[in-house]
Amino acid sequence: MNSFFRSLSVDLKRSIVSRSFVVMVLLLFFMQFLNTITETTTHIISMCSWESLLDRGFDGNFGEMLFCIAATGYAWSYCVDQKSGFFQQAVQRVGIRSYCLSRIVCVAVSAFLATVVSMGLFALFSAALTSENVIDKSFYGGNGYLDLVAQGNSGLYFVVFSTHMGLTCSAIALMGLAVSAYTPNTYMTVFTPLLISMLVQAVDGIVGMQTQWSMHGILIGGSNFGSAMATFGVCSVLILCAMVLLGDLFYHRVEKRR
């Protein structure tokens, strides 16, 4: 257990106190801006609230960028460790199990924090643009997590939505990490989640998968299970299960390759 916490301490510093963490925050902010550029740069802004802009930030024409950006934070770290020789040294000091578990936790945590930070910055940016708007937020009723805004719970909306998207980015980052265990190539680690996303969407279109059970519906928040909190609960459980499976896949592959 001590070896795990030693490895975790090193990995947390590498993942959070780093340029890659800042780059991921900025890229996520830029993606949200691109998805809302029509609203923020035209007269439509007068009809928007910061909540609607935040919601639109992950559900626009550039939303697929998320599947690359989420893997840029720390998912590529195993590739770097393999090439630099740090992997062998780390395993000798803390063991393969502690190394893998620490890497899984740090990849998930760094992606989650970067997402929440970027959403917080974008919420502040949106609030500054819409501060003088008078919006009837009851219009959002029945519209996903915006239903919470219609009920007068804007703060809860931000917590729930940012947590959901944080978990989504964590899952995508772990997908990249799992890929790196099979092909320790940085480019494959970053771009494979996007390719998998496109493939799944194509299959969903062929079989006629319902949106609420599709991968994109679960990850991006397009699902609807009766209420905002029910949707959050179901999606969170499914995403967490996927994260556990991806982490397990990474661990067993690294152990086998050793």
N, C-alpha and C positions, 0 to 999 in steps of 0.2 A: 504493500500500500504506500509506503514511503517513497518507493521508486516511482510510482505513478504520479504522486504529487510533485516530485522533483521534475519529472518530465513535463507535467502539466504547466508548472510555473515557467519553464523555459519556452514552451510552445505558446503560451498566452502572450508573453512578451513579444515573441516573433510575429504573432498573428495580428495583434491589436496595436502595438506600438510600432507601426511600420508604414512605409509609403504605400504599400499595396492596400492597406486598410483605407487610407485616405482616398486612394484612387477609386476604390470600389464605392465609397460614399459619394464621390463626385460623379461617377458614371451613373449611379442610380438616380441622383438628382437631375442629371442631364436627360436621362431617359424620361423621367416624369415631366420635365419641361417640354420635351419634344411631343409627348403624348397630349399635352394641353396647350400647345403653341397656338392653335386656332382660337381657343378661348382667351388666352392671356394677351394676345396681340391684336385683338379686334374688339368691336363694340359688344361682343357676346359676354365679355367679362362683367358687364353691368348686371347680368342675369345669373351670375355664378356666386357660390359661396366657397370658402376655403375647403369645406368638407367635400363638395362636389368635385373640385379640382383635384384633391388628394385621391378621391375614388377613381377619377379619370386617369390619373397618373400611371396606373398599372394596367389600364384597359384601353389602350389606344393602338394606333398603327405601328408603334415601335415597341409594343409590349413584349415581343419575342426576344428583344435584346436582353431581357431579364435572365434568360437561360444561358447566356454567355457571361454576363456581368457577375452573376452570383458565384461563379467559379473562379473569378479573378482574385478574390481576396486571399485565400490560403489553400484552396483545393489542390494547387499545383505543388505544394510543399514537399510531398513525397518524391516527386520527380527530381527536385533540387537536391534532396537528401541522398538519393541514389547516385546522382552524378558527382556530387561533392565528396562522397564517402562518409558523410555524417550519419547515414542510416546504420552502417556497421558499428560505428563508435557508440551511437545511442543505444543500440540493442545490447552491446556488451556491458554498458553501464546499468541500464534499467530493465532489460529484458524485452522480448518481442511483444508480449501482452501489454505491458505498461506503455510502450512506445505507441502501439496501434490505438489503444484506448484514449491516450492523451491526444493523439492526432485527430481522432474522430470528434472528440469533445471540442477541441479548439477550432476545427474547421466549422463546426456547427455554430459555436458561440460567436466567432468573429463575423460570420455571414449574418447572423441574427442581429448583432449589435450595429453593424454597418447599415443594415436595412432600416432599423428603427431610427438611427441618427439621420439618415438621408430623408426619411419621411418627416421627421421632426423639423428639419431645415426647410423642406418643401412646404410644410404646413404653415410655417412662419412666413415664408415668401408669399404663399397664396393669401394668407390673412392680411398681409400688407397691401396686396393688390385689391382685395375685396372689402376692405375695412369700412367703406362708406356705402356699401350695397345694402339695400333693404330687401331681404329674401323671405318669402313664405316657405319655411323649411318643411311644413306639413306635406308639401308636394312630393317629398322623398319617401313617403310612407309606402312600405311594401317593396322597396328597391334595395334589396340586399342589406348590407351593413348600414346604408344610409337610412334605413328604417329607424335606427337608434337616434339619428339626428332629428327625424320627424317627431320622435318622442321627447325631444329636448335634452338628449344625452350626448352632446358633441364630444365631451371628454371621454366617455366610455367608448364612443365610436372610434376615436383615435387609438385608444388602448387595444381594442379588439382587432381593428384592421391592421395596425402596425405589428401586433403579435402574430396574426395570421400570415402576413407577408414575410415577417422575419422567419417563421418556421418554413415557409415556402423556399426562401433563399437558402436556408440551412440545408433543406433536402436536396436542392439543386447542387449546392456545393459538395455535399456528400456523394452525390451521383458522380461529380467530376473526380472526387477522391477515389471512389471505387474504380473508375475507369483507369486512373493512373496506376493502380496496382496491376492491371493487365497490360497496359501500354504506357510505361513511364515517360510520356512525351507531353510537354507543357501545352502544346497547341491542341492535342487530342483531348487533354483534360478540360480545357476551356470550351472547346467547340462541340464536343460530343453530346453534352446535355441538350444543346440546340438541335442537333441532328435527331436525337431520340425524341424530342418534343415534336418535331416535324413529322417523324414517322408515326408516332402515336396519333397525331391529329389526322393523318391520312387514313389510318386504320379505323379510327372513330367515325370518319366520314363514310367509309365503306360499309361498316356494320350498323351504322345509324345509332351510335351510342348516345344516350341521353346526356345533356349537358351537365346535369348535377352529379353524374357518376363518372364523367370524363376526367382525364388527368388535368386538363386545363380548368375545368369547372372547380375541381377540388383545390388546385394550387392558387389560381388567380382570384377565386372568390365568386365564380359565376354560378355556384350551386345554390340551391334553395331548399332547405329542409323544414320549412314551416315558419321559422322565425330567425332573427339575426343570431341570437345566442345558440339556438339549436344547430344552425348552420356552422357556427364557429366551433361548437363542441365536436360535431361529426367530422368536419374537415381537419381539426387539430389532431384528433385521434388517428385518422387515416394517414396524415402527414408524418406524425411521430412513428407510426408503425413502419412506414416506408424508410424513415431515417434509421431505425433499428436494423432493418434488413440490409440497407446499403452499408451501414457500418460493419455489420457482420460479414458481408461480402468482401469488404476491404480487408478485414482482419484475416480471414481464412485464406485469401489469395496471397497476402504478404507472407503469412506463415508458411504457405506452401512453396513460395518462390525462394524463401531464405536458403 
